[in-house]
Amino acid sequence: MGIFASYSCSDGGQIAAPVVEVLRGHGFDVLWDADLSSSHPMSIQAWMENAVRERIIVVIVSESYLKALLSNDFMERLGVRYELGLIRQKLYHHVGADGCPVVVVVPPGIEMNSLPALLQQLVVHRFDPGTRDGEEELVRSLKALEEGSCSRSSPAVQESDEVYRTRATLSGLQAEPLSSEKAYLLARELVERGAGDFELARGFESVAAVAKARGDVRLVRRLSEVCLRTLASGPPLRGEEELKAKVLVAGRAWHLLREHRFSEATLMAQDGTHIAEKVRDLKTAARGKRAEARVFLHLAAEAVGYDREYYLGKGEHLLMIAKELFCSIGGPTSEELGVCASLHAELQLLRHESTGCPDELAAAVRRAHAAETVLTPGTEPYHWLAVLQARLCLADKKYNDGKELVTAVIATADFPEVVAKSRQVRADLLLATREKAAALRDLVAAEESYRRLGCERAADTCWWKIARYDASKVTDVRLTAADLDRLEELAPNPGDRRRAVLEHELRTPRRLVRRSAPDWVCLIDRVQHD
């Protein structure tokens, strides 16, 4: 079954380390947050949830731990408070101390009478980390719990085979690196057989993180649909609203944005944010605000004039709200703030592209540098930041610096969507230095990657740029500059232009030597209404 050590990093580490060492010496499988540096879980919250649900909990008491337990206003140790919430839920399934998979360890210097009622009702052990007094009693108690959990087999406590299978698959997925092929295959397996499975809904964040690392838009869409349908199909569950908020923000809004369905993405982010605010899930609320801001940045990128400035203003306002929330949760060095700073830099780059103002470009560079100081190298947000920095180099005409940045991402990143975007940006840099052949190779590779991932709009954008520079690489029919200009005039969506060209190609016999003049108005109308 394994053991999870719950303690406060502020002052409990000196007690927790000897406890973990003793228990591992006796053959126990012990998990604690010192393992995070090697395991790199996709979601700290999901890692905690899985550990508390699946393992015996050893609560290691310290002053900070007691303070977090007793005070609803104590904000410095949010990780401890989140663990405590999970432990409280675990205790709801037990009455008294008998057989309860939660054991309390109290070091010298803390009076037993100072423990709150929640802990006093459990099995409590004294343990001295210096002398290791109390070791035998603690080990004996935990072995009895492990043996008891293995021997219980009555239908009342035995989980169904399907629930066990889902939990085992989730555990295997969480043990794998975020971008590994095995994690991706496990994520697909879970989604394919997950209809009606509440365990999958509870593990949404872990599965979504793997699907998003692969950039698989279709898998995130299917996962979100399955989880929302499952949550709506049964009686209300504890934590159901929190889960729904996460699915709307991190699932629905995410895939709708990549499908270019901006209005729907905005609504999903807003709905998820409102639910998270109602249940006081500040982190999901902050992520919802940031997701909505990201939609407005995409809208701004495709708009001009007043519309672009309006969208940029909306996005900046939402980003400021998200930053304040993330700062209150994780402090000024939170990685979530690094992602916000990166988005803010992108916003200022768009302003520079509109106005040509060098101050906006300089401000964007400063924000990107600030983001780099808090983001962890090798992570997906860090690679996205490198792509943005390459775009900043393009705007500043530092073409070689930009090429170095995206070439490094292409060579090292394990995130297909990031690599595809890197190739797209490198193509722009290569075109700026008149390296057309290399640029077209990058655009072809980027388009192919986007198609595989289900990012159709991004793929169509690459296809159209290829057609602009060498149409023979994407179609058998000859396209003149006038044809391309006319298509851009008729259809703002590059996907409609592509489908019109392919429709014309289908209707044009290859044996004809003389080119027939395409009726682009008719073709665009056909593809837009089919």
Secondary structure as UniProt FT lines:
FT   STRAND          3..6
FT   TURN            9..11
FT   HELIX           13..25
FT   TURN            26..27
FT   STRAND          30..31
FT   HELIX           33..35
FT   HELIX           36..39
FT   HELIX           44..54
FT   STRAND          56..60
FT   HELIX           63..70
FT   TURN            72..73
FT   TURN            76..77
FT   HELIX           78..91
FT   TURN            92..93
FT   TURN            98..99
FT   STRAND          102..106
FT   TURN            108..109
FT   HELIX           112..114
FT   HELIX           117..120
FT   STRAND          123..126
FT   TURN            129..131
FT   TURN            133..134
FT   HELIX           135..151
FT   TURN            155..157
FT   HELIX           161..175
FT   TURN            178..179
FT   HELIX           181..192
FT   TURN            195..196
FT   HELIX           198..202
FT   HELIX           204..214
FT   HELIX           217..233
FT   TURN            238..239
FT   HELIX           240..246
FT   HELIX           247..252
FT   HELIX           253..258
FT   TURN            259..260
FT   HELIX           262..278
FT   TURN            279..280
FT   HELIX           282..302
FT   HELIX           305..330
FT   TURN            332..333
FT   HELIX           335..355
FT   HELIX           358..374
FT   TURN            377..378
FT   HELIX           380..395
FT   TURN            396..397
FT   HELIX           399..412
FT   HELIX           416..432
FT   TURN            433..434
FT   HELIX           436..453
FT   HELIX           456..470
FT   HELIX           471..473
FT   HELIX           481..490
FT   HELIX           494..507
FT   TURN            510..511
FT   HELIX           520..529
//
